[in-house]
Amino acid sequence: MTTAENAEMQEWADGIRDTIIAGLGGMRALRLMIDADNFTLDWAEEYHATLNFKFKGSRKLNMVSIRYQHIPDAFYLEFSKLTNGKNGIKWTPGASFDYVMINELRQVFESATDLILTVPNIVFVNDCETCGAAPGGCICALTVEEIHDIGRTK
């Protein structure tokens, strides 16, 4: 592969990475909602690209590989769990999904991990009449259940 061809493939793979991240709700959602990190992008000459990353919040899974295949223009998700054990790192395979369309990525991820990728819209209110807290600092109007639901996965 020539340097020009290599650069073209890298640009193509970067576009696939951006498409996958957007399909999951964007980098902001991945960082805020599941503390995603250790992103790696692998690609091959035959228009296949794989985005791998680790995430937190799920007891059963903490890593995903999302592979794009040009033909049939679909994504393949493979979840797993990496843990540190006495004998080194232990890899445990999880669920896998074939032929996922871009508009289904978030739903499949949320279903497999029981995590939510939608960033909540927080609305700040005026100073609380009950406790006098500054905007955003009051929880007086929330029920106990609503308070417990803040940050909880579905």
TARAUR-V472298 format. One record per helix or strand of 2 or more residues. SS is the DSSP state (h for helix, s for strand). FROM is the first residue (numbers start at 1). TO is the last residue. Records with the same first field share a line. If there is no record, write none. Layout:
BEGIN
SS: FROM-TO  FROM-TO
END
This chain:
BEGIN
h: 3-23  27-34  102-113  144-149
s: 37-44  48-54  63-69  74-85  88-100
END
